Amino acid sequence: MSTTPRIGIIGGSGLGNALIAAGGGGERAQTVDADTPFGKPSAPVTLADWNGVPIAFLPRHGIAHTIPPSGVPFRANIWALKAVGCQWIIASGAVGSLRENIAPQDLVLADQVIDKTTRRVGTFFDDAGAAVHVEFAEPFCPRLRAILQSVVDGLPAIKIHAAGTYVCMEGPTFSSRAESLMHRKWGGDLIGMTAMPEAKLAREAEISYALIALVTDYDCWRPHVHKPGETRQTLLAEILGHMQHATDHALTLIQAAVPLVWARRQESFEIHRALELAIWTDKNKISAAQKARLALLWAKYM
């Protein structure tokens, strides 16, 4: 594991390129083609110096957005970011809105999650020869969220919601209307396909993780009002336009927050000790091979 602490950024490749360019770190950027016990990550990790802050960027869906949500190698991604020294991750992801007041192009600092995924391994410890149970009452790091929230007043041109419950579905098909209405009754505010198990794995890796949700459209609970001359193609172009605007807004938010996160790098967040009480198996009963295989995660407790 790298001894240089870094802030990890997960999002689309456009966000990463823009962030690195804005920080003047493009010429000094380097890529790390990582191998992990869980295979290759979605893409090589880009390491850069952003205005004096070491960052690491990873495009969740691959360099050309070729990986569907259920195919994202979440374990390899989080492992690779941990290995290059990431102690914090600011992630972004597209979502549909389940609430009238959360409009396309808005940002939401998600604070809760409902996990509806079924085909993804959500732990590093499924075959570790140990029972490991991390706390997950607050799925997104409250302290990192607070830092993001602290810069909102300085960005009056961007609509940023301080909280929201993210329903994570398996995909790739979108919800039926009945499902969308059910998600609203459950208390969901957003619907997306990528927050889980990413946030769970970050917690197991003792990485402080926050999610900026990028609202692209209203989910299908809300009847769509067709505009004169609108076609399926123009509707898609409109949604993609919302996505670009939301991405630009997220870039502005991240640029404002990164220096504040870095200023607190000497602090130990509670989540940086998430495994401290989570390993329930007698450590003397865990094999040496498993201790070595997962040393990046739990060596300090062994």
Salt bridges, closest charged atoms under 4 A:
ASP33 OD1 - LYS40 NZ 3.08
ASP35 OD1 - LYS40 NZ 3.35
ASP49 OD2 - ARG28 NH2 3.86
GLU100 OE2 - ARG222 NH2 2.95
ASP106 OD2 - HIS161 NE2 2.85
ASP115 OD2 - LYS200 NZ 2.87
ASP126 OD1 - ARG75 NH1 3.09
ASP127 OD1 - ARG293 NH2 3.01
GLU170 OE2 - ARG120 NE 2.86
ASP189 OD1 - ARG99 NE 3.32
GLU198 OE2 - ARG60 NE 2.91
GLU206 OE1 - LYS300 NZ 3.03
GLU230 OE1 - HIS224 NE2 2.79
GLU230 OE1 - HIS226 ND1 3.09
GLU238 OE1 - LYS227 NZ 3.14
GLU238 OE2 - HIS242 NE2 3.44
GLU267 OE1 - ARG143 NH2 2.67
GLU267 OE1 - ARG264 NH2 3.21
GLU276 OE1 - ARG273 NE 3.95
